[in-house]
């Protein structure tokens, strides 16, 4: 049987309340003597007592843990340079601030029978507010209702790598539209006019904004964007057939550049282009988005628009903890500016020879 606080109290010859005061650091306020405190701590060590963290959290109304909530929990099990940097920033902040991190993977469609008549959002709110975590960082689609529902329930949360028009929601995001323009303008400045955009899923706010930035830059340059030059590639594991087929056209008709909505997609596209016998950047320039550490190790190194993923994740976690500990009520809404990291995958000019 597990050792209980009552066992400790009996061994030390004091009440359960006195043991609780000592273990919760309140012995001074309750005028508990050093001798009694020492006796209690000796009993704890001798019996091997470990406080029940969940019970203690319910008593204090705090769990000392933050949930990381993705739109699709399966993202935790897949390789991604973006997720690697995000979790690095989150865990470093959690260690510094003394919090645990819980990866929220429980599906809201298969929980307790008493909630089976609720909608998905109601069920997910119930899961997140059951006392196991104090707040949540939400990596969700822009139109996802979870953030607003948690706010209505009085549960602290912050959107990360997304934003909202709701003035009551907290978020830390990147100016993705600006980033899309920066990427496209770089390709245009190198002489490219036939540019393919590998866009993210249409439900993703960042992906939508990067696509808008791409189209805006093309429009400003008076360049046409054929409909088939925009191909939705949600992840590196998606079907790239439509994108690759564009480069099987005669040389004079095919695209000369690719702007991918993420580094993961850009890196996969470079691999597939090489498989088709095309050289990057001589035949096709490729630019990504995120500028993760992996970009320095691709062949050639990948030019990419950088959003400071690590810093944004750290900032969001720190803001959430500040919101929890300081009871700050005024929402913080941050939008950081991206920057271009030029490497080798776009070359210095559009040097493709039309006679090849």
N, C-alpha and C positions, 0 to 999 in steps of 0.2 A: 504494500500500500504506500502511496506517496506520503511524504512527510508534510504535515499541515502546520499552520501557524499556531494552532492549539497545542501541538506537540512541542513546539519551541517554547511556548508560554509555560507549559508544565515543567520542562527541563530547567528553565530559568527561574521558575517560581514567581512569575508575574502574570498579569492579565493579557489576554489577546490584544486589547486596545494598546497596552504599553508596547508590545512587540510591534504593532502596526506603526505607532508613532516613531519608533526608532528606525524601522526599515524604510519609512517614507521621509526621513530626515527632519522630523518635527520634535525631536527630543528636547531641544532647547526651549521651544515655546511651551512645552508641557512640563518643564522643570524636572526632567528625568536625570538622575545623577549619572556621573561617569561610570560608577561601579555597576549600576543596573544596566547601562548600555553595554558595557563590556561583557557582562554575564549573558545578555541576550545574543550578542554577536558570537560568543563562544558556543552557545547552544545551536545557533544557525550552522556554524562550521562542523560541529560534532555530528549533527543529525543530517547534514547535507541538504538543508532546506533551500528550495528555490521558489521564490514568489511566483504565483500564477499571473503571467503578464496580462492575459485577457481579463481576468477578474479585477486586477489592479487598474487596468485601463477603464473598465466600466465604472469603478468607484470614482476615479479621478475625472472621468468623462474625457479621457484622452488615451490614444493608443500608441503614440510615438511612431506612427507609420504613415507614409504617403503612398497612394496608389498611382500607378502609371496606367492610363486607360487608352488603348489604341482602338481605332475604328474596327480593325480586324485582328483579334488576338493572335492569329497564326503568324503574324509578322514577327513575333518573338522567336519563332523557331527557324526562320529563314535568314540567310546571310544578307547583310546590307551595310554598306559603309555609313549610310545616314543613321541607321539605328545604333550602330556601334558608337558613333560620336555622341548621339543623344544620350545613350545610357551611361557613357563615360562622364558626361557633364552632370547627369542626375546623381549618380552614385558618389561622385566626389563631393557634391554639395550635401548629400545626405550624411556622409561620414563627417564632414566639417561641422554640420549642425546637429549631429546626434540623433538622426532619424533612421528608421528602417524604410525600405522600399518594397512595395508589394506589386508584382506584375498582375494586373487584373485580366484574367483569362476566362473567368466563369461566364458562361453564356446565359443571358437573361431569359431565354425561351424555355429553359428546363430547370426551374427552381421550385421551391416549396409549393405544395398544392394550394395554400391559402392565397397565393399570388397568381395562380394560373389564369385567372380571368382578367388580369391587368394587361396593358399593352407593354411592348418591349421597353420603352423608356421608363415607365412606372416600375417595372421589375428591376431594371438596372439601377435606378435610384435606390430601391429597397436594398439591393446587394451592397452598394457602396456606402450606405448610411447605417449599416448594421453594427457599427461600433468597432470594426477591425482596423479602420484607418481614420485619420483626422481630416484628410483632405485629398484632392485628386488633381493630377496633371492630365489634361485631356488632349490627346492627339486625334482629333475627329474631323470629319468633313465639315465644311463651312455651314451648311444648312442643318447639321445634326442638332436635335433638340435637347440632348443630354445636359449641356452646360446650362441652358436656361432652366431646365427642370431642377437641377441641383441647386441653382441659385434661389429658386422659388422655395425649395425645401430648407434653405438656410445652411446648406453644406458648402464649405469653401472649396472652390476649384479655380483653375486657371487654364485657359486654352493655350497650347503651345503649337507653334508652326501652323497656326490658323488664327482667324480673327472673327469678330462679330460686329454687326451694326447696333447691337443692343448695348446701350451705354452702361448697363449694370454688370456686364461681364468683363472679367479680367482676361488679358491675353498678352502673349509675347510672340510676335510674328515677324516675318521678313517681308519687305516690299517686293513681292514676287513679280508684279507687273513690270516694275523697273528692271528687275533681273532679266526678264524675258527680252526687254528692249536692249539691254546691254549686250546680251549674247548675240542677238540678231544683228545689231549695229556693227559688232566686231566682224562678223562674217561679211557683211556688206562692204565694210571698209577694206577688206582684202580682195574685193572684186567679185564676190559671189552674188549671183542674181537668182539662181535656181536652188532654193533652200528648202529642205524637207524638215518638218517639225514632227518629232515623235512626242506626242502629247500624253499626259497622264490621264487617269480616269476622269470622266466628265463630272463625277460627284466630288472630286477633290478640289477644294478652294485654291490651294497653291497651284495645282496643275492648270486650272482655268485661268488664273491670273497670268501665269507664264505664257500661256497661249495668246491671251489678249496682248501682252507685251510684244510677242513675236509679230502678230498681225499689225500692230500699231507701227512698229519699226519698218515693216515691209511697205505699209501704206505711205509712210512719210518719205520713203525712197522711191515711191511710184513703181513698186515692183509687184507683179502679179503672183498670186498664190493659188495654183490649181488645187481643187478640192482634194484630189488624191495625193497631194503633197503633205497633207496633215493625216497622220496615222496614229491611232490610239494604241499605245503600248503601256499598259498599267504597271508592269514590273519586268524585271530581267528574265522571268520565266515565261513571259507571254509569247504569243505567236508573232514572229517577225516577218512572215512570208510577204505580206503586202509591202513592207518597207524595203526589203531586199530586192523584190521584183522591180522596183523603180530603177535600180541600178543595173538591170539587165537590158535596158533600152540602148539603142545606138548612142555612141558617145556624144554626139551633138545634141541629143534630146534628153539625156539623163541629167539628174541633179548633180551639183558639185559640192554640196555641203549639207550637214545634218546638225540641227539643234535638238538635243534630247532633253527632256524635262528633268531627268535625274542622271547622276553619274553612273548608277548601276545599269541603266538602259543604254547610256552612251557607250560604256565599256563592252557590253554585249554586242552592240551594233558594230563596233570596230572589229570585233572578232569575226562576226559574220561577213563583213565586207572583205576582210583578208581572205576568208574562205572562198569568196567569189573571185579572188585574184586581183582585187583592187588595193591600192596602197593608200594609207593614211599618213600624211595629208596630201600626197602628190595627186591622187585621183579624187579623193573625197576629204574635205575638212570636217572634223567632228568636234562639237563643243557640248559640254554637259552642264549640270547644275548641282551645286552643293560644295564642290571642290573639297571632297574628303581626302584623307591622307593617301588613299589608294591611287589617286590621280597621278602621283609622282612615280608610281611603279608600273604603270601600263606602258605598252610599246606601240606608238610613242606616248610620252606623258600627256595626259588629257588636259586641254584647256577647259576651264570651267568657271561658272559664276559662283562665287563663294558667299554662302550665308554662314555666319559664325555659329554653327550647330552646338558645339560644346558650350560656348558662352551663353547662348540663348537658353539652353536647358538648365544651366547653372543658375542663371538669372531668374527663370520661372520658378525653380524649386525654392530659391531664397525668398522670392516675393511671397510664395505661398506660406512658408514658415513664418515670415513677418506678419502676414495676414492672420495667421493662427495665434501668434503670441502677443501681437500688439492690438488686435481687434480693429484693424484699419478698415474703414467702411468705404472710403473713396476708391473706386476701381482704378487700377493701373492698366493702361493700354499702351504697349510699346510696339513700334514698327521699325525695325532696323534696316539700314540700307545695305544692299549687297555690293560686291565689287568683283571685277574680272581678274582671275588669275590666269595669265597667259603662259602656256607651256608650249608643246610642240605639235599638237594634233591638228592645228589649223594652218600651220606653215606661216610664211610671211606674205604670201600673195597667192592669188589663184593662178597657178602655173600649169594647169592641165592643158595638154596639147590636144586640140580638137581633131587632129589628123590620126590619132591613135586608134 
